[in-house]
Amino acid sequence: MNDTSGRRDFLKLGMAGLATAGALTAISAEKAAAQAASDSVLRTALDRGKLIVGTGSTNAPWHFENDAGELVGMDITMGRILAKGLFDDPTKVEFVPQDPAQRIPNVTTNKVDITIQFMTMTAQRSQLIHFSRPYYVEGVALLTLPGSENKTFDKLLANGANTRISILQNVDAESSVHFALPQAQVMQIDTQANVLQALESKRVDAAAVDLSTVRWLASRNPDKYFDAGKSWYSMLYGAAVRQGDLDWLTFVNQTFTIAMFGHETALYDAAFKEYFGQEPPPRHPGFPVI
């Protein structure tokens, strides 16, 4: 057998495999649910006909109401991605607004199927719930004013002890700023709104806030805010599910992976651009980088 005929036979086998795969896609949601453990959220959600997601409603760009009163944001998009994976319909999801303190209890008591609420993954929390694969890497970043002489990180660093930084008051605030700007003056402030107000009133040169906040504000208000171009302290955001439900956890992880790195990235990419003002990095066929 020559190389040409061998390749032709291989392609025939490949087409047969695709035909078989096409037949498998015809499996109904009911049959798929029957394969999950009887107490799995995967089976419960499919039988119910909708997904129930615990989340917030007051923190842009993660979860907030738009001008039309609709709940939107990156966390909301991740919920819709799961609904599309379950039902091929991103609208088949109910969002349950919850206080951050209820993110874990509402999962463990089955009030919600999953919590998607800008939740930082920690070893301590992982003793109480299972985290999904990360869907965003948060960090600390610097927000400045577009007309400022010291709007870039290099300028802030070069200005040494004359650089003033506002940050939300906490036990690690000063060390967090000094990790990137060792000589800077640190102004700890009681609320995030006041951290930004200190910048706007020019009492400080930069505000140290979440990277997602910097990108959201700088992309939506380029005449008012500027991304200084520095971020540090990586923190992983993941969704929370009940411990022990491996069928559900596996489904969530695979659906997120497909949405971020596979062939169904449209929802994730559009949200990343909308809420962070950036295009996701290109995915190239070949070696998996996930």
Secondary structure, 3 states (H helix, E strand, C coil): CCHHHHHHHHHHHHHHHHHHHHHHCCCCHHHHHHCCCCCCHHHHHHHHCCEEEEECCEECCCEEECCCCCEECHHHHHHHHHHHHHHCCCCCEEEEECCHHHCCHHHHCCCCCEECCCCECCCCHHHCCEECCCCEEEEEEEEECCCCCCCCHHHHHHCHHHCEEEEECCCCHHHHHHHHCCCCEEEEECCHHHHHHHHHCCCCCEEEEEHHHHHHHHHHCCCCCEEEEEEEEEEEECCEECCCCHHHHHHHHHHHHHHHHCCCCHHHHHHHHHHHCCCCCCCCCCCCCC
